[in-house]
């Protein structure tokens, strides 16, 4: 991936003005969204943003950093 593609990929999932912009590891569609997904992750806030990687989530997606809610 060249620098232009990498920058475009980060920009597409970023919250404008985020202090750190690191892509979520292996972020994509969840195999079982009812059990492990952004919608059930402790890092997702009420507005749908991921507090671990500073981007707007898709409820049915998941990444390798998923943690169950209530496990803070």
N, C-alpha and C positions, 0 to 999 in steps of 0.2 A: 504494500500500500504506500503510495507516495504521500508527501506532506500535505498536499492539497486535499486528497481524499480523507486523510486522517483528521484534518481540521474541520472538514465538512461533516464528518461523522460525529465529532465531539459537539459541534455547534447544534446539530439537530436534536441532541438529547440534553442540552445544557439549560440551566436556569440562568438567564442573563445576570451578569454581575457576580456570579459565584466566585468565591475566593480560590477554590480548587476545582479543577475539572479533570477528574480521572474517570475513565469509562468503567462501568460496573462489569466485573469479570463474567464472561459467558452469559450476558444478558440476552434473553430471548423467550419464546413461548414456553410456558410451564407444562410439564407432562400431566400434572394433576393440580390445576389452579385452586381447587377447593382446599387443598392441604398445604401446598408450598407454592406461593406466588407473591407478587408485590402486595396484593390485597390482604395477605395474611402475615406480612413481614413487620417486625418491630421498627424498622427504619423508615417506613412510609408514614407520613403525617396525614392529618385530616384533609389537607388540600390536595393530596396525591403526589407530593414531592418526596423523593428519597433523601433522607437526611444523611445517609452514608456517602452518597456520590453526587449529590446536588443536581438532580434532574427530575423532570416530570415522568412519573411511572405509567405503565400500562398495567392495569390490575391483573391481567391474566399472564403476565410475563414474570420471570424470576431470574436471579443471578446467583453466583456461587456464594455470596455473602448473606443469603437469606437466613434470618433468625426468627423463631416464632414470637408472636406478640406475647407480652407479659414476661418475657425473659430479658429484662433490662438490667 
